[in-house]
Amino acid sequence: MPNSEPEKPDERVKATKDAADKPASAFLKPLQPSPELAAIVGAAPLPRPEVVSKVWEYIKKHKLQNPQNKREIMADEKLQAVFGGKNKVSMFEMNKYLAQHLN
C-alpha cells in the first residue's frame, strides 16, 4: 500500500532548487542567427525551437507552403538566401538549412 503521508514542503523546494541549478540543455541554448536568417527571425540570439517557430510563422504569414504538398516550402527572396538559393525545399530539409545559419 502506498505511503499516504504528504511530501514535506522542504523536500519539494529542494527538488526544484536542484533542477534550477542544472544548466539548460544545449538544445535550448540561445544561438546567434546569420544576417540572412536574422532578416526573418530578428538579430537577437534565440533557442533553436524558437527560431523554427518564427520561421514557420513567417512561412504561414506569407503563404509559402505549397498548397498541393504541405511538406514543401516555396522560398521567397529572404528564404532563398537561407536555403542556399533553392526555390523550394521540404520541411525536413529546412531544418538542415536553418542549422547552417545558427552559431
FIZAMAR-338002 format. One record per residue: z, x, y of N, C-alpha, C in turn. Coordinates in Angstrom, 2 decimals, padded with zeros to 5 digits. Atoms other than C-alpha are relative to their C-alpha. Layout:
n_z	n_x	n_y	ca_z	ca_x	ca_y	c_z	c_x	c_y
Z	X	Y	Z	X	Y	Z	X	Y
...
end
This chain:
n_z	n_x	n_y	ca_z	ca_x	ca_y	c_z	c_x	c_y
000.00	000.85	-001.17	000.00	000.00	000.00	000.00	000.89	001.23
000.06	-000.85	-001.18	-000.93	001.46	003.42	001.27	-000.09	000.82
-001.17	-000.07	-000.85	001.81	002.52	005.74	-000.25	-000.89	001.22
000.20	000.94	-001.09	002.27	-000.25	008.30	000.64	000.47	001.31
-000.61	-000.50	-001.23	004.07	001.93	010.84	-001.09	000.34	001.01
001.00	-000.34	-001.01	002.18	002.19	014.10	000.01	001.50	000.29
000.13	-001.41	-000.35	000.92	005.59	015.16	000.85	000.28	001.24
-000.81	-000.35	-001.17	003.20	007.37	017.60	-000.93	000.30	001.16
000.85	-000.24	-001.16	001.79	007.47	021.13	-000.27	001.50	000.23
000.17	-001.44	-000.21	002.36	011.26	021.29	-001.16	000.54	-000.84
001.04	-000.49	000.91	000.04	011.80	018.31	-001.39	-000.39	000.50
001.30	000.43	-000.53	-002.77	009.76	019.88	-000.40	000.84	001.21
000.28	-000.80	-001.19	-002.51	011.67	023.16	-000.41	001.40	-000.40
000.30	-001.35	000.46	-002.52	014.99	021.31	-001.41	000.04	-000.59
001.32	000.03	000.63	-005.61	013.99	019.31	-001.10	-000.06	001.05
001.04	000.09	-001.03	-007.59	013.02	022.41	-000.02	001.26	000.85
-000.03	-001.25	-000.77	-006.45	016.16	024.23	-000.72	001.10	-000.77
000.69	-000.99	000.83	-007.65	018.33	021.32	-001.51	-000.21	000.07
001.43	000.30	-000.06	-011.03	016.57	021.41	-000.57	000.40	001.36
000.46	-000.36	-001.34	-011.28	017.17	025.17	-000.09	001.52	000.17
000.02	-001.45	-000.10	-010.59	020.89	024.70	-001.23	000.61	-000.65
001.17	-000.53	000.70	-013.59	021.34	022.39	-001.21	-000.07	000.93
001.19	000.06	-000.85	-016.84	022.23	024.16	-000.99	-001.04	-000.51
001.01	000.98	000.38	-019.63	019.65	024.16	-001.05	000.70	-000.86
001.02	-000.59	000.86	-022.37	020.17	021.62	-001.14	000.56	000.85
001.13	-000.61	-000.71	-025.37	022.27	022.63	-001.05	-001.05	000.34
000.95	001.09	-000.23	-027.43	019.09	022.42	000.25	-000.68	001.34
-000.36	000.67	-001.25	-025.55	017.68	025.43	000.13	000.96	001.18
-000.08	-001.00	-001.07	-025.64	020.91	027.45	-001.12	-000.28	001.03
001.04	000.22	-001.01	-027.46	020.37	030.78	-001.02	001.14	000.01
001.09	-000.97	000.00	-030.84	022.12	030.80	-000.82	-000.17	001.28
000.79	000.01	-001.23	-032.98	023.04	033.79	-001.46	-000.34	-000.32
001.41	000.34	000.25	-036.37	021.27	033.80	-000.93	000.92	000.78
001.03	-000.80	-000.68	-039.51	023.23	034.71	-000.48	-000.79	001.22
000.53	000.73	-001.17	-041.23	022.36	038.02	-000.91	-001.18	-000.40
000.88	001.09	000.45	-043.79	020.26	036.10	000.80	-001.21	-000.48
-000.85	001.08	000.51	-041.11	018.24	034.33	000.89	-000.57	001.10
-000.84	000.44	-001.11	-038.96	018.08	037.48	-000.71	-001.05	000.86
000.76	001.01	-000.74	-041.75	016.04	039.11	000.23	-001.39	-000.57
-000.23	001.29	000.67	-040.87	013.29	036.62	001.48	-000.36	-000.05
-001.42	000.29	000.24	-037.11	013.62	035.95	000.93	000.48	001.10
-000.85	-000.56	-001.05	-035.84	015.42	039.06	000.35	001.44	-000.32
-000.21	-001.44	000.14	-034.85	019.04	039.61	001.39	000.37	-000.51
-001.37	-000.31	000.43	-031.16	018.78	038.62	000.05	000.23	-001.51
-000.18	-000.19	001.45	-030.07	020.11	035.19	000.51	-001.28	-000.66
-000.36	001.21	000.73	-029.80	017.29	032.65	000.10	000.29	-001.49
-000.02	-000.13	001.46	-028.82	016.96	028.98	-001.32	-000.52	-000.58
001.28	000.35	000.64	-031.81	016.64	026.64	-000.16	-001.52	-000.19
000.20	001.44	000.18	-031.17	012.94	025.77	-000.31	-000.73	001.32
000.24	000.62	-001.29	-031.11	012.05	029.47	-001.43	000.29	000.48
001.37	-000.36	-000.36	-034.41	013.90	030.05	-000.97	-000.92	-000.74
000.88	000.86	000.80	-036.05	011.95	027.22	000.04	-001.44	000.53
-000.13	001.37	-000.54	-034.69	008.66	028.63	-000.76	-000.15	001.31
000.70	000.08	-001.29	-036.04	009.42	032.10	-001.51	000.08	-000.18
001.43	-000.07	000.27	-039.44	010.36	030.71	-000.49	-001.35	-000.51
000.39	001.31	000.50	-039.56	007.06	028.80	000.02	-001.04	001.11
-000.01	000.92	-001.16	-038.57	005.18	031.98	-001.29	000.16	000.79
001.22	-000.30	-000.73	-041.48	006.89	033.73	-001.22	-000.56	-000.73
001.12	000.48	000.81	-043.87	006.06	030.88	-000.11	-001.53	000.08
000.01	001.47	-000.02	-042.88	002.38	030.85	-000.30	-000.53	001.40
000.23	000.44	-001.38	-042.85	002.07	034.66	-001.48	000.08	000.36
001.41	-000.21	-000.33	-046.40	003.42	034.88	-000.96	-000.51	-001.09
000.79	000.61	001.10	-047.58	001.60	031.70	-000.92	001.01	-000.66
000.77	-001.09	000.59	-048.69	004.80	029.98	-000.01	-000.02	-001.53
000.06	000.13	001.46	-048.16	003.62	026.39	-001.31	-000.69	-000.36
001.24	000.61	000.46	-051.38	002.82	024.54	000.34	-001.39	-000.54
-000.34	001.36	000.47	-051.30	-001.00	024.08	-000.36	-000.25	-001.46
000.40	000.19	001.40	-053.11	-000.79	020.71	000.88	000.81	-000.95
-000.83	-000.87	000.83	-050.93	002.05	019.37	001.18	000.47	000.84
-001.18	-000.26	-000.85	-047.47	002.07	020.96	000.58	001.40	-000.20
-000.50	-001.35	000.23	-046.77	005.50	019.45	-000.72	001.04	000.85
000.83	-000.93	-000.75	-049.38	007.05	021.70	000.29	-000.11	001.50
-000.25	-000.06	-001.43	-048.68	008.16	025.29	-001.28	000.47	000.68
001.19	-000.35	-000.78	-051.63	008.19	027.70	000.49	000.71	001.25
-000.55	-000.82	-001.08	-050.90	011.00	030.16	-000.71	-000.21	001.32
000.57	-000.04	-001.35	-051.38	010.71	033.91	000.07	001.46	000.46
000.02	-001.39	-000.49	-051.60	013.84	036.13	001.32	000.73	-000.25
-001.32	-000.65	000.15	-047.85	014.55	036.05	000.29	000.31	-001.47
-000.27	-000.22	001.42	-047.58	014.13	032.28	-000.97	000.99	-000.62
000.95	-000.99	000.52	-050.73	016.16	031.63	000.51	001.41	000.23
-000.56	-001.32	-000.28	-049.00	019.12	033.27	001.08	000.35	-001.02
-001.06	-000.22	001.00	-046.11	018.70	030.82	-000.59	000.11	-001.40
000.60	000.05	001.34	-048.35	018.00	027.80	-001.06	001.07	-000.22
000.94	-001.09	000.19	-050.38	021.19	028.20	-001.45	-000.40	000.24
001.35	000.41	-000.34	-053.41	019.42	029.68	-000.59	-001.08	-000.89
000.51	001.05	000.91	-053.77	016.84	026.87	000.02	-001.36	000.70
000.09	001.36	-000.56	-054.84	013.30	027.82	000.93	-000.98	-000.69
-000.91	000.88	000.75	-052.75	011.68	025.09	000.70	000.79	-001.09
-000.80	-000.61	001.06	-050.01	012.68	022.67	000.79	-001.11	-000.68
-000.86	000.97	000.67	-047.91	010.86	020.10	001.42	000.16	000.54
-001.38	-000.09	-000.50	-044.31	010.10	020.96	000.77	001.12	-000.73
-000.66	-001.06	000.75	-043.32	012.65	018.30	-000.39	001.37	000.57
000.46	-001.24	-000.63	-045.43	015.41	019.87	000.64	000.18	001.38
-000.56	-000.04	-001.35	-043.97	014.52	023.27	001.27	000.84	000.04
-001.26	-000.75	000.02	-040.58	015.96	022.31	-000.24	001.50	-000.10
000.35	-001.41	000.11	-042.20	019.27	021.39	-000.37	000.55	001.38
000.42	-000.43	-001.33	-043.77	019.50	024.84	001.17	-000.01	000.99
-001.17	000.04	-000.90	-040.56	018.46	026.60	000.89	001.21	-000.24
-000.85	-001.16	000.33	-038.65	021.23	024.78	-000.53	001.26	000.66
000.58	-001.17	-000.63	-041.08	023.78	026.20	000.27	000.07	001.50
-000.23	000.06	-001.45	-040.20	022.65	029.73	001.48	-000.09	000.35
-001.44	000.01	-000.26	-036.41	022.83	029.38	000.59	001.37	-000.29
-000.67	-001.31	000.20	-034.42	026.05	029.85	001.49	-000.16	000.13
end
